[in-house]
Amino acid sequence: MTDPLLYDETTLLVLVAKGDETAFRQLFKHWQPFLSTHIFRITESRELTEEIVQDVFLKIWMSRESLSEIENFKAYLIVVSRNHAINALRKVAKESRQWKYWVREYTETEKAADPSIIYYSMIDEAIDRLPSRQKEVYLLHRHERLTYHQIAEQLGISKETVKTHLELAVAAISKCVKQRVILVLLSFFFIR
């Protein structure tokens, strides 16, 4: 922690409220160890704790104009961090439920289906999750076999933009399919 003789929280909060980045770094340095310990008790995850601490301080910086009005900064930090931790845990729980549902669905489908059908359905799902313009460019190129130039003309965008959309789409599809394949493989070892 920061030397208490050099740490004047009221002054720091006023300086941070005015946009002083050095004061903000000092505030972060002073409170980060306490906040990390507090959040870790809630999450029991170092990665999640680190993410929440960063989110809390990002929120503090983004709403810094109101900092000078805070009378008890420690209490404020505790409330904000607790709320962030609870929201993060809810998100993790929701994602876990979604993954379990997905694995259950695919392992049940897998018993009756050809592996290539499952693979192509994973690709279709990944394509459906793409942002609308990426999806449009991807389908025009891969399904309708249009060239970059033809897509650019049809959509009124540059060939470089077409290329960028395709690269992002392919990367997103690959990532999504890889994650799902890994889950299916893991399900064989842990669910059965």
C-alpha positions in Angstrom: 0.0 0.0 0.0 1.0 3.6 -0.4 2.7 5.4 2.5 -0.2 6.8 4.6 1.7 9.9 5.3 1.9 10.7 1.6 -1.7 9.5 0.8 -4.4 12.1 1.0 -7.5 10.5 -0.4 -9.7 13.6 -0.5 -7.1 15.5 -2.5 -6.6 12.5 -4.8 -10.3 12.1 -5.5 -10.5 15.8 -6.4 -7.5 15.4 -8.7 -8.8 12.3 -10.3 -12.2 14.0 -10.8 -10.3 16.6 -12.8 -8.7 14.0 -14.9 -5.3 13.7 -13.3 -3.9 10.4 -14.4 -1.0 10.4 -11.9 -3.5 10.8 -9.1 -5.6 7.9 -10.5 -2.5 5.7 -10.7 -1.8 6.5 -7.0 -5.4 5.7 -6.1 -5.2 2.4 -8.0 -1.9 1.5 -6.3 -3.3 2.2 -2.9 -6.6 0.3 -3.3 -5.7 -2.5 -5.7 -4.4 -4.9 -3.1 -7.4 -4.4 -0.8 -9.8 -4.7 -3.6 -8.2 -7.8 -5.1 -8.4 -9.6 -1.7 -12.0 -8.5 -1.2 -13.1 -9.7 -4.7 -11.1 -12.9 -4.5 -13.1 -13.8 -1.4 -16.3 -13.6 -3.5 -15.1 -15.2 -6.8 -12.4 -17.6 -5.6 -10.8 -17.0 -9.1 -7.6 -15.1 -9.7 -8.4 -14.5 -13.3 -12.0 -13.3 -12.6 -10.7 -11.1 -9.7 -8.1 -9.4 -11.9 -10.8 -8.7 -14.6 -13.2 -7.3 -12.0 -10.6 -5.1 -10.4 -9.8 -3.7 -13.8 -13.5 -3.2 -14.6 -14.1 -1.4 -11.2 -11.2 1.0 -11.8 -12.3 1.6 -15.4 -15.7 2.5 -14.1 -14.1 4.8 -11.5 -12.1 6.5 -14.3 -15.1 6.8 -16.6 -17.3 8.4 -13.9 -14.5 10.3 -12.3 -16.3 13.6 -12.3 -18.5 12.4 -9.4 -15.6 11.2 -7.3 -15.2 14.5 -5.4 -18.7 13.9 -4.0 -17.9 10.6 -2.4 -17.5 10.8 1.4 -16.4 7.2 2.1 -14.4 5.9 -0.8 -13.7 2.5 0.8 -17.4 1.9 1.2 -18.0 3.0 -2.4 -15.3 0.6 -3.6 -16.8 -2.3 -1.7 -20.3 -1.7 -3.1 -19.1 -1.2 -6.7 -16.7 -4.2 -6.6 -19.3 -6.5 -4.9 -21.9 -5.6 -7.6 -19.3 -6.2 -10.4 -18.3 -9.6 -8.8 -22.0 -10.7 -8.5 -22.6 -9.7 -12.1 -19.5 -11.6 -13.3 -20.5 -14.7 -11.3 -23.9 -14.6 -12.8 -22.4 -14.3 -16.3 -20.1 -17.3 -15.6 -23.0 -19.3 -14.3 -25.1 -18.5 -17.4 -22.3 -19.4 -19.7 -21.7 -22.6 -17.9 -25.4 -23.6 -18.2 -25.3 -22.7 -21.9 -22.2 -24.9 -22.5 -23.7 -27.8 -20.6 -26.9 -27.6 -22.6 -24.9 -27.4 -25.8 -22.7 -30.4 -24.9 -25.8 -32.4 -23.9 -27.5 -31.5 -27.2 -24.6 -32.4 -29.4 -23.7 -35.6 -27.6 -27.3 -36.8 -27.9 -27.3 -35.7 -31.6 -23.9 -37.3 -32.1 -25.2 -40.8 -31.1 -27.6 -40.7 -34.0 -25.9 -38.5 -36.6 -23.0 -38.7 -38.9 -20.0 -36.7 -37.6 -19.8 -34.6 -40.7 -23.5 -33.5 -40.1 -22.5 -32.3 -36.6 -19.5 -30.5 -38.0 -21.4 -28.7 -40.6 -24.2 -27.8 -38.2 -21.4 -26.3 -36.0 -20.2 -24.2 -38.9 -23.8 -23.1 -39.7 -24.3 -22.0 -36.1 -21.0 -20.1 -36.1 -22.0 -18.4 -39.4 -25.4 -17.4 -37.8 -23.5 -15.7 -34.9 -21.5 -13.4 -37.2 -22.3 -9.7 -37.3 -24.7 -9.1 -40.2 -22.2 -7.5 -42.6 -19.6 -10.2 -42.0 -22.2 -12.8 -42.5 -23.4 -11.2 -45.7 -19.9 -10.9 -47.2 -19.0 -14.5 -46.1 -22.1 -16.0 -47.7 -21.6 -14.0 -50.9 -18.1 -15.2 -51.2 -18.4 -18.8 -50.0 -21.9 -19.8 -51.1 -22.5 -17.6 -54.1 -18.8 -17.7 -55.2 -18.5 -14.0 -55.9 -15.1 -12.4 -56.1 -13.9 -9.6 -53.8 -14.5 -7.1 -56.6 -18.1 -8.4 -57.2 -18.9 -8.3 -53.5 -17.4 -4.8 -53.2 -19.5 -3.5 -56.1 -22.7 -5.2 -54.9 -22.4 -3.9 -51.3 -20.8 -0.5 -52.2 -17.7 -1.1 -50.1 -14.0 -1.4 -51.0 -12.2 -4.6 -51.8 -10.1 -4.2 -48.7 -13.2 -4.0 -46.6 -14.5 -7.2 -48.2 -11.1 -8.8 -47.4 -11.2 -7.6 -43.8 -14.8 -8.9 -43.3 -13.9 -12.3 -44.7 -10.8 -12.6 -42.5 -12.7 -11.7 -39.4 -15.6 -14.0 -40.4 -13.2 -17.0 -41.0 -11.4 -16.4 -37.8 -14.6 -16.2 -35.8 -16.1 -19.3 -37.4 -12.8 -21.2 -36.8 -12.7 -20.2 -33.2 -16.3 -21.1 -32.5 -16.0 -24.5 -34.2 -12.8 -25.3 -32.4 -14.3 -24.4 -29.0 -17.3 -26.6 -29.8 -15.3 -29.6 -31.0 -13.2 -29.4 -27.8 -16.3 -29.4 -25.7 -17.7 -32.4 -27.6 -14.4 -34.2 -27.1 -14.3 -33.3 -23.4 -17.8 -34.4 -22.9 -16.8 -37.9 -23.9 -14.4 -38.0 -21.0 -16.3 -36.1 -18.3 -20.0 -36.5 -18.9 -20.2 -40.3 -19.6 
